[in-house]
Amino acid sequence: MMKYLLILSLTFSSSLLSQELTGKKVFETYCWGCHHQTAVAFGPPFNEIAAKRTKQEIEAYVISPKSMYKAFGYRRTAMTQFHLNDHELDLISDYILSFKGKK
């Protein structure tokens, strides 16, 4: 029985490692419906956001778009508030910033 549990545990652990979370996966899960990396969609493209915003500004907007849109100079926000954990927030902000200067 212990041998079976050990094998099951190792299989599960290796499965989790092979599905490591990345900024691209966070983007595909939460952002892709409205944002694209370098093309205008419903929301601005990531290269435009990266050219204007710091990591802290991006994270603040993702955490609470309704409280940040005026500070960013927008008349309104259509962005949904997502409840990302700290790791997901770090990954998506770094992913967005990776498009700085790309066309």
MODELLER restraints for C-alpha pairs under 7 A, 6 or more apart:
rsr = mdl.restraints
at = mdl.atoms
rsr.add(forms.Gaussian(group=physical.xy_distance, feature=features.Distance(at['CA:22:A'], at['CA:91:A']), mean=6.27, stdev=0.5))
rsr.add(forms.Gaussian(group=physical.xy_distance, feature=features.Distance(at['CA:23:A'], at['CA:91:A']), mean=4.41, stdev=0.5))
rsr.add(forms.Gaussian(group=physical.xy_distance, feature=features.Distance(at['CA:23:A'], at['CA:92:A']), mean=4.67, stdev=0.5))
rsr.add(forms.Gaussian(group=physical.xy_distance, feature=features.Distance(at['CA:23:A'], at['CA:95:A']), mean=5.08, stdev=0.5))
rsr.add(forms.Gaussian(group=physical.xy_distance, feature=features.Distance(at['CA:24:A'], at['CA:95:A']), mean=6.68, stdev=0.5))
rsr.add(forms.Gaussian(group=physical.xy_distance, feature=features.Distance(at['CA:26:A'], at['CA:88:A']), mean=6.57, stdev=0.5))
rsr.add(forms.Gaussian(group=physical.xy_distance, feature=features.Distance(at['CA:26:A'], at['CA:92:A']), mean=6.15, stdev=0.5))
rsr.add(forms.Gaussian(group=physical.xy_distance, feature=features.Distance(at['CA:27:A'], at['CA:92:A']), mean=6.48, stdev=0.5))
rsr.add(forms.Gaussian(group=physical.xy_distance, feature=features.Distance(at['CA:34:A'], at['CA:41:A']), mean=5.89, stdev=0.5))
rsr.add(forms.Gaussian(group=physical.xy_distance, feature=features.Distance(at['CA:34:A'], at['CA:42:A']), mean=4.85, stdev=0.5))
rsr.add(forms.Gaussian(group=physical.xy_distance, feature=features.Distance(at['CA:34:A'], at['CA:43:A']), mean=5.20, stdev=0.5))
rsr.add(forms.Gaussian(group=physical.xy_distance, feature=features.Distance(at['CA:35:A'], at['CA:41:A']), mean=5.57, stdev=0.5))
rsr.add(forms.Gaussian(group=physical.xy_distance, feature=features.Distance(at['CA:35:A'], at['CA:42:A']), mean=6.46, stdev=0.5))
rsr.add(forms.Gaussian(group=physical.xy_distance, feature=features.Distance(at['CA:35:A'], at['CA:43:A']), mean=5.10, stdev=0.5))
rsr.add(forms.Gaussian(group=physical.xy_distance, feature=features.Distance(at['CA:35:A'], at['CA:44:A']), mean=6.12, stdev=0.5))
rsr.add(forms.Gaussian(group=physical.xy_distance, feature=features.Distance(at['CA:35:A'], at['CA:45:A']), mean=5.57, stdev=0.5))
rsr.add(forms.Gaussian(group=physical.xy_distance, feature=features.Distance(at['CA:36:A'], at['CA:45:A']), mean=5.15, stdev=0.5))
rsr.add(forms.Gaussian(group=physical.xy_distance, feature=features.Distance(at['CA:36:A'], at['CA:46:A']), mean=6.51, stdev=0.5))
rsr.add(forms.Gaussian(group=physical.xy_distance, feature=features.Distance(at['CA:37:A'], at['CA:45:A']), mean=5.24, stdev=0.5))
rsr.add(forms.Gaussian(group=physical.xy_distance, feature=features.Distance(at['CA:37:A'], at['CA:46:A']), mean=4.76, stdev=0.5))
rsr.add(forms.Gaussian(group=physical.xy_distance, feature=features.Distance(at['CA:37:A'], at['CA:47:A']), mean=6.28, stdev=0.5))
rsr.add(forms.Gaussian(group=physical.xy_distance, feature=features.Distance(at['CA:37:A'], at['CA:99:A']), mean=6.99, stdev=0.5))
rsr.add(forms.Gaussian(group=physical.xy_distance, feature=features.Distance(at['CA:38:A'], at['CA:45:A']), mean=5.10, stdev=0.5))
rsr.add(forms.Gaussian(group=physical.xy_distance, feature=features.Distance(at['CA:38:A'], at['CA:46:A']), mean=6.06, stdev=0.5))
rsr.add(forms.Gaussian(group=physical.xy_distance, feature=features.Distance(at['CA:38:A'], at['CA:47:A']), mean=5.50, stdev=0.5))
rsr.add(forms.Gaussian(group=physical.xy_distance, feature=features.Distance(at['CA:38:A'], at['CA:103:A']), mean=5.92, stdev=0.5))
rsr.add(forms.Gaussian(group=physical.xy_distance, feature=features.Distance(at['CA:39:A'], at['CA:45:A']), mean=5.41, stdev=0.5))
rsr.add(forms.Gaussian(group=physical.xy_distance, feature=features.Distance(at['CA:46:A'], at['CA:96:A']), mean=5.28, stdev=0.5))
rsr.add(forms.Gaussian(group=physical.xy_distance, feature=features.Distance(at['CA:46:A'], at['CA:99:A']), mean=6.14, stdev=0.5))
rsr.add(forms.Gaussian(group=physical.xy_distance, feature=features.Distance(at['CA:47:A'], at['CA:99:A']), mean=4.66, stdev=0.5))
rsr.add(forms.Gaussian(group=physical.xy_distance, feature=features.Distance(at['CA:47:A'], at['CA:100:A']), mean=5.09, stdev=0.5))
rsr.add(forms.Gaussian(group=physical.xy_distance, feature=features.Distance(at['CA:47:A'], at['CA:101:A']), mean=6.50, stdev=0.5))
rsr.add(forms.Gaussian(group=physical.xy_distance, feature=features.Distance(at['CA:47:A'], at['CA:102:A']), mean=6.02, stdev=0.5))
rsr.add(forms.Gaussian(group=physical.xy_distance, feature=features.Distance(at['CA:50:A'], at['CA:96:A']), mean=6.07, stdev=0.5))
rsr.add(forms.Gaussian(group=physical.xy_distance, feature=features.Distance(at['CA:50:A'], at['CA:97:A']), mean=4.79, stdev=0.5))
rsr.add(forms.Gaussian(group=physical.xy_distance, feature=features.Distance(at['CA:50:A'], at['CA:99:A']), mean=6.34, stdev=0.5))
rsr.add(forms.Gaussian(group=physical.xy_distance, feature=features.Distance(at['CA:50:A'], at['CA:100:A']), mean=4.85, stdev=0.5))
rsr.add(forms.Gaussian(group=physical.xy_distance, feature=features.Distance(at['CA:51:A'], at['CA:100:A']), mean=5.43, stdev=0.5))
rsr.add(forms.Gaussian(group=physical.xy_distance, feature=features.Distance(at['CA:51:A'], at['CA:101:A']), mean=6.85, stdev=0.5))
rsr.add(forms.Gaussian(group=physical.xy_distance, feature=features.Distance(at['CA:55:A'], at['CA:93:A']), mean=5.90, stdev=0.5))
rsr.add(forms.Gaussian(group=physical.xy_distance, feature=features.Distance(at['CA:58:A'], at['CA:93:A']), mean=6.16, stdev=0.5))
rsr.add(forms.Gaussian(group=physical.xy_distance, feature=features.Distance(at['CA:59:A'], at['CA:89:A']), mean=6.43, stdev=0.5))
rsr.add(forms.Gaussian(group=physical.xy_distance, feature=features.Distance(at['CA:59:A'], at['CA:93:A']), mean=6.27, stdev=0.5))
rsr.add(forms.Gaussian(group=physical.xy_distance, feature=features.Distance(at['CA:61:A'], at['CA:68:A']), mean=5.69, stdev=0.5))
rsr.add(forms.Gaussian(group=physical.xy_distance, feature=features.Distance(at['CA:62:A'], at['CA:81:A']), mean=6.68, stdev=0.5))
rsr.add(forms.Gaussian(group=physical.xy_distance, feature=features.Distance(at['CA:62:A'], at['CA:82:A']), mean=6.80, stdev=0.5))
rsr.add(forms.Gaussian(group=physical.xy_distance, feature=features.Distance(at['CA:63:A'], at['CA:81:A']), mean=6.46, stdev=0.5))
rsr.add(forms.Gaussian(group=physical.xy_distance, feature=features.Distance(at['CA:63:A'], at['CA:82:A']), mean=6.58, stdev=0.5))
rsr.add(forms.Gaussian(group=physical.xy_distance, feature=features.Distance(at['CA:63:A'], at['CA:83:A']), mean=7.00, stdev=0.5))
rsr.add(forms.Gaussian(group=physical.xy_distance, feature=features.Distance(at['CA:64:A'], at['CA:81:A']), mean=5.98, stdev=0.5))
rsr.add(forms.Gaussian(group=physical.xy_distance, feature=features.Distance(at['CA:65:A'], at['CA:77:A']), mean=6.73, stdev=0.5))
rsr.add(forms.Gaussian(group=physical.xy_distance, feature=features.Distance(at['CA:65:A'], at['CA:79:A']), mean=6.38, stdev=0.5))
rsr.add(forms.Gaussian(group=physical.xy_distance, feature=features.Distance(at['CA:65:A'], at['CA:81:A']), mean=6.27, stdev=0.5))
rsr.add(forms.Gaussian(group=physical.xy_distance, feature=features.Distance(at['CA:66:A'], at['CA:77:A']), mean=6.54, stdev=0.5))
rsr.add(forms.Gaussian(group=physical.xy_distance, feature=features.Distance(at['CA:69:A'], at['CA:76:A']), mean=6.44, stdev=0.5))
rsr.add(forms.Gaussian(group=physical.xy_distance, feature=features.Distance(at['CA:69:A'], at['CA:77:A']), mean=6.08, stdev=0.5))
